Amino acid sequence: MTAALALQACSFGGAPSYIIFGAYFPRWLMAGLVGVAAALVAHRVFVATGWNRKVPLQLSVCSAIGLTVAVLFWALGTR
């Protein structure tokens, strides 16, 4: 009984993945790609609005934005 409660979140359905062009892509890989795209978009927004002169450590800020979007994408996709 204790082992069954410890393994309560496990599933036998396989790894969570998306089917794209007939191939299975793991959800974590898609989340990483979405995060990289979000970081690039954030950088472009900073440059277009002129915030790149006001925001210090822009690489860290854009990386944090990308990481946040990737984690949210992954977490919302695992429901």
N, CA, C and O of each residue as an XYZ file, in Angstrom:
316
protein
N       0.818     -1.196      0.000
C       0.000      0.000      0.000
C       0.863      1.261      0.000
O       0.554      2.224     -0.701
N       1.948      1.257      0.786
C       2.824      2.424      0.840
C       3.491      2.666     -0.507
O       3.636      3.811     -0.935
N       3.898      1.585     -1.180
C       4.528      1.730     -2.497
C       3.543      2.305     -3.504
O       3.925      3.105     -4.358
N       2.297      1.911     -3.414
C       1.291      2.435     -4.337
C       1.078      3.930     -4.121
O       0.878      4.669     -5.085
N       1.119      4.378     -2.883
C       0.967      5.806     -2.612
C       2.190      6.592     -3.062
O       2.061      7.733     -3.505
N       3.379      5.995     -2.954
C       4.601      6.680     -3.372
C       4.663      6.843     -4.888
O       5.244      7.807     -5.386
N       4.068      5.906     -5.622
C       4.105      5.942     -7.085
C       2.821      6.517     -7.684
O       2.499      6.255     -8.843
N       2.117      7.273     -6.918
C       0.821      7.772     -7.333
C       0.897      8.682     -8.561
O      -0.030      8.685     -9.370
N       1.961      9.442     -8.718
C       2.056     10.379     -9.837
C       2.619      9.740    -11.099
O       2.600     10.363    -12.160
N       3.114      8.525    -11.010
C       3.691      7.853    -12.173
C       2.579      7.364    -13.094
O       1.478      7.047    -12.643
N       2.879      7.308    -14.377
C       1.898      6.808    -15.332
C       2.568      5.811    -16.259
O       3.785      5.826    -16.438
N       1.766      4.958    -16.836
C       2.280      3.954    -17.755
C       2.089      4.370    -19.204
O       2.325      3.569    -20.108
N       1.669      5.594    -19.440
C       1.381      6.064    -20.785
C       2.604      6.480    -21.578
O       2.465      6.862    -22.741
N       3.781      6.425    -21.009
C       4.983      6.856    -21.705
C       5.313      8.300    -21.389
O       4.606      8.964    -20.631
N       6.378      8.768    -21.969
C       6.826     10.136    -21.718
C       5.883     11.123    -22.398
O       5.408     10.860    -23.503
N       5.606     12.253    -21.753
C       4.748     13.253    -22.393
C       5.443     13.839    -23.615
O       6.598     14.259    -23.546
N       4.725     13.863    -24.734
C       5.343     14.340    -25.966
C       4.276     14.910    -26.890
O       3.079     14.693    -26.705
N       4.748     15.644    -27.887
C       3.900     16.201    -28.935
C       4.244     15.511    -30.243
O       5.398     15.152    -30.477
N       3.247     15.327    -31.095
C       3.486     14.748    -32.412
C       3.575     15.902    -33.408
O       2.602     16.624    -33.624
N       4.756     16.069    -34.014
C       4.975     17.130    -34.992
C       5.553     16.492    -36.244
O       6.613     15.868    -36.193
N       4.867     16.644    -37.360
C       5.275     16.061    -38.637
C       5.504     14.558    -38.520
O       6.419     14.021    -39.144
N       4.689     13.883    -37.736
C       4.762     12.441    -37.608
C       5.829     11.932    -36.659
O       5.977     10.720    -36.506
N       6.572     12.813    -36.020
C       7.617     12.407    -35.077
C       7.240     12.889    -33.680
O       6.576     13.913    -33.518
N       7.672     12.139    -32.683
C       7.386     12.495    -31.297
C       8.491     13.385    -30.750
O       9.663     13.011    -30.783
N       8.129     14.556    -30.247
C       9.076     15.462    -29.613
C       8.746     15.526    -28.132
O       7.595     15.768    -27.767
N       9.738     15.311    -27.273
C       9.462     15.385    -25.835
C       8.999     16.783    -25.440
O       9.400     17.783    -26.035
N       8.157     16.824    -24.436
C       7.602     18.098    -23.986
C       8.686     19.038    -23.474
O       8.586     20.251    -23.658
N       9.727     18.493    -22.832
C      10.787     19.357    -22.305
C      11.561     20.007    -23.446
O      12.027     21.138    -23.310
N      11.704     19.298    -24.584
C      12.411     19.870    -25.728
C      11.597     21.008    -26.345
O      12.146     22.052    -26.697
N      10.298     20.801    -26.473
C       9.444     21.864    -26.994
C       9.440     23.067    -26.054
O       9.428     24.211    -26.508
N       9.451     22.810    -24.743
C       9.489     23.909    -23.776
C      10.787     24.693    -23.913
O      10.784     25.920    -23.811
N      11.889     24.000    -24.141
C      13.167     24.682    -24.338
C      13.169     25.553    -25.584
O      13.676     26.674    -25.563
N      12.605     25.042    -26.663
C      12.542     25.825    -27.901
C      11.633     27.048    -27.742
O      11.943     28.127    -28.245
N      10.523     26.873    -27.048
C       9.628     28.005    -26.789
C      10.324     29.032    -25.906
O      10.159     30.235    -26.111
N      11.103     28.572    -24.925
C      11.846     29.484    -24.052
C      12.896     30.281    -24.803
O      13.063     31.476    -24.558
N      13.607     29.627    -25.720
C      14.606     30.335    -26.532
C      13.915     31.377    -27.411
O      14.399     32.500    -27.549
N      12.787     31.000    -27.999
C      12.040     31.954    -28.823
C      11.553     33.140    -27.987
O      11.579     34.281    -28.450
N      11.110     32.873    -26.762
C      10.648     33.958    -25.885
C      11.793     34.889    -25.513
O      11.602     36.103    -25.438
N      12.979     34.338    -25.279
C      14.135     35.177    -24.962
C      14.506     36.060    -26.157
O      14.854     37.228    -25.983
N      14.433     35.506    -27.358
C      14.729     36.301    -28.554
C      13.689     37.404    -28.760
O      14.036     38.530    -29.116
N      12.434     37.082    -28.537
C      11.377     38.094    -28.663
C      11.565     39.186    -27.613
O      11.400     40.369    -27.910
N      11.909     38.794    -26.391
C      12.145     39.787    -25.333
C      13.299     40.710    -25.707
O      13.231     41.918    -25.479
N      14.355     40.146    -26.278
C      15.490     40.975    -26.695
C      15.066     41.958    -27.781
O      15.436     43.131    -27.740
N      14.291     41.481    -28.753
C      13.825     42.354    -29.836
C      12.913     43.462    -29.305
O      12.965     44.595    -29.785
N      12.091     43.139    -28.329
C      11.225     44.162    -27.723
C      12.070     45.197    -27.001
O      11.798     46.394    -27.097
N      13.099     44.750    -26.274
C      13.985     45.688    -25.580
C      14.683     46.614    -26.564
O      14.803     47.811    -26.306
N      15.143     46.079    -27.683
C      15.841     46.903    -28.675
C      14.859     47.862    -29.351
O      15.178     49.034    -29.550
N      13.674     47.372    -29.704
C      12.703     48.208    -30.419
C      12.176     49.354    -29.560
O      11.885     50.432    -30.078
N      12.053     49.131    -28.258
C      11.502     50.170    -27.386
C      12.572     51.052    -26.754
O      12.250     52.055    -26.118
N      13.832     50.692    -26.921
C      14.914     51.473    -26.333
C      15.232     51.099    -24.898
O      16.058     51.752    -24.260
N      14.595     50.061    -24.380
C      14.859     49.628    -23.006
C      16.238     49.006    -22.855
O      16.730     48.860    -21.736
N      16.866     48.637    -23.961
C      18.186     47.999    -23.862
C      19.229     48.949    -23.284
O      20.238     48.493    -22.746
N      19.011     50.253    -23.383
C      19.942     51.210    -22.777
C      19.675     51.389    -21.288
O      20.558     51.821    -20.548
N      18.456     51.059    -20.842
C      18.084     51.272    -19.444
C      18.192     50.015    -18.585
O      18.367     50.114    -17.370
N      18.092     48.844    -19.194
C      18.085     47.585    -18.436
C      19.515     47.057    -18.335
O      20.126     46.732    -19.353
N      20.056     46.967    -17.113
C      21.395     46.394    -16.970
C      21.325     44.864    -17.049
O      20.276     44.266    -16.809
N      22.445     44.251    -17.383
C      22.543     42.788    -17.463
C      21.442     42.202    -18.345
O      20.688     41.323    -17.925
N      21.369     42.703    -19.557
C      20.280     42.333    -20.455
C      20.297     40.849    -20.809
O      19.235     40.254    -20.988
N      21.474     40.240    -20.912
C      21.543     38.807    -21.199
C      20.882     38.005    -20.085
O      20.149     37.052    -20.351
N      21.139     38.389    -18.849
C      20.524     37.690    -17.715
C      19.016     37.908    -17.681
O      18.262     36.982    -17.382
N      18.577     39.111    -17.982
C      17.145     39.416    -17.961
C      16.417     38.633    -19.053
O      15.373     38.035    -18.792
N      16.951     38.633    -20.255
C      16.309     37.901    -21.352
C      16.351     36.395    -21.108
O      15.399     35.687    -21.438
N      17.440     35.903    -20.535
C      17.520     34.479    -20.199
C      16.497     34.108    -19.137
O      15.884     33.043    -19.210
N      16.307     34.977    -18.153
C      15.309     34.719    -17.113
C      13.899     34.727    -17.692
O      13.061     33.918    -17.294
N      13.633     35.624    -18.619
C      12.324     35.658    -19.270
C      12.105     34.367    -20.061
O      11.032     33.768    -19.990
N      13.113     33.944    -20.805
C      13.007     32.698    -21.565
C      12.817     31.486    -20.675
O      12.015     30.606    -20.987
N      13.547     31.430    -19.565
C      13.413     30.315    -18.626
C      12.024     30.293    -17.998
O      11.427     29.228    -17.842
N      11.516     31.458    -17.640
C      10.180     31.536    -17.044
C       9.114     31.058    -18.024
O       8.224     30.294    -17.651
N       9.202     31.500    -19.263
C       8.229     31.079    -20.273
C       8.346     29.578    -20.528
O       7.330     28.899    -20.673
N       9.570     29.051    -20.585
C       9.761     27.619    -20.818
C       9.174     26.784    -19.688
O       8.516     25.774    -19.942
N       9.404     27.191    -18.454
C       8.867     26.441    -17.311
C       7.341     26.516    -17.290
O       6.678     25.516    -17.012
N       6.782     27.682    -17.579
C       5.322     27.803    -17.627
C       4.733     26.950    -18.748
O       3.701     26.307    -18.555
N       5.373     26.938    -19.908
C       4.915     26.115    -21.029
C       4.952     24.642    -20.655
O       4.011     23.902    -20.940
N       6.036     24.216    -20.018
C       6.174     22.817    -19.617
C       5.155     22.454    -18.539
O       4.519     21.403    -18.608
N       5.004     23.329    -17.544
C       4.097     23.032    -16.435
C       2.639     23.010    -16.887
O       1.869     22.155    -16.450
N       2.256     23.934    -17.751
C       0.876     23.953    -18.225
C       0.591     22.809    -19.188
O      -0.557     22.384    -19.325
N       1.623     22.307    -19.855
C       1.436     21.198    -20.786
C       1.390     19.840    -20.132
O       0.985     18.871    -20.774
N       1.791     19.728    -18.873
C       1.814     18.425    -18.209
C       0.523     18.117    -17.472
O       0.424     17.074    -16.826
N      -0.449     18.977    -17.549
C      -1.730     18.714    -16.876
C      -2.508     17.668    -17.592
O      -3.610     17.319    -17.168
